[in-house]
Amino acid sequence: MLPAQHKLNSSMQFRMVMRKGRRAGTKTVVVHLWDSAGSMDGTENQGNVASFGGPRFGLVVSKAVGNAVIRHRTSRRLRHICANIIAQQPELLSPTHHVVIRALAGAGEASSAELARDIAYGLDKARRVRTPK
């Protein structure tokens, strides 16, 4: 389980990250990354998204991934990967980063190692991608 300080927990927070953040996709996941420290329009305070106890993660695992058993297994794997990122790779994300990981259909058959590799790649790619002005 992720501690409460590392979770996005309202639909408004998910929407904020997905709308304002940068995204990068792989064959198993799409990673949406938003740094709330860089936002100066005042909207980051909506839904308590800007709290700096993070990084904060949210997961989206739809029925496209598989039946309930596969979806729950995939969610557990993704949560474990997020917890490992927080514990073992703190340099990867700052406390102001917010991440939504959307599992694609291939995530249900992917191993934990493949998911971890794809999430790390997606995070790295999303940090490097420049948004158009």
N, C-alpha and C positions, 0 to 999 in steps of 0.2 A: 504494500500500500504506500501511496505517496502521502506525506504529511499535508495537512490542510493548507499550509503556507505555500505549497508547491502545486496547487491545483487551481485550474480555472473552473468555476462552479456555476456560472449562470450563462444562459444563452446570449445575453448581451455581451459578456466578456468574450465568448467564442466569436460572435459577429465582429466585435471590434478588432480582434487579432486577424481574422480572415479578411476583413475589409482594408485595414490599414497596413497589414504586414506584407512581407515579401514571401513568395512561395517558390518551392522547388520540388519537382516530382521525380520519383523513381518508379520502377515497375511494381513496387509493393505499397508505397506510401507517398502522400503529398505532405510536405512540411511547410507550415505557415509560420513565419517568424516575425515578431514585432518587438521593437525596443521602445518601451514607453518613455524612456528618458529623452528621446529625440523629439517627442511630440510636444508642441507648444500651443496647440489650439484649445487646450482646456478640456477636451473630450476624454482624455485618458483617465480622468477621475470618475467617469461614469462607471458604475458597477464595481468600484474598488479595484480596477484593473491596474492602477499605477502603484499599488503597494510594492515596496521593494524587498519583500521577504522571499523573493523568487530565486531562480527562474521558476515560472509557472507553466504547467503543462495541461493540455486538454486533449482528449482522444475522441475521435469520431470513427466508429466501427459499424458500418451499415449492413443490411441484409445481403448486400452484394458479396460480402466476404464469405458468407456461408450460413449454415443453420446456427441455432443458439449456442450449441456446444463449441463450435468452431469460433464464433464471435467472441465468446467469453474467454476461450483459450488465447485468442489473438490479443484481446484487451489485457489479459494478465501479462503476456509477454511484453507488450508495449509499455505497460506500467513499470515492469522490472527494468527494462532498458532505460526509461526515463529516470528511475531511481539510481541506476548505475551512473548515468551521466552526471547527476547531482553530486553523488558521493565520490566518484573516481575521476571525473573530468571537469572540475569546477571552472577551469580556464576556458572551456568551450562556450559557456554562456554567462552573461553577467546577471546580477540580481534583478535587473530591469527588463530582461528578455521574457517574452511570453510566446509560447509555442503551442500550436494546434497541429496534431498529427492525425491525418485522415487516412485510414487504411483502405487500400484498393482491393479489388477482388483477389489478386495474387497473394495478398498477405495471409490468407487462410492456409495456404499450402507452404508458405515460406518457413524456413527454420528461424530460430531465435538469432542465430549468427547473421543470417541474411537480413533480417529486420534491423538489427543493430547497425550493420554496415550501411544499409540504405538510409537510416535515420541520420547517421553521422555524415554521410555524403550530402543528404538534403539540407542539414543544418549548415554545413560548410558552404554549399552552393547558395543558399538563401542569404547568408551573411555577405557574400561577394556580389550578388546581383544588385545592380543599381536600378532604382525605380525611375521611370520616365517622368519628366517634370511637366 
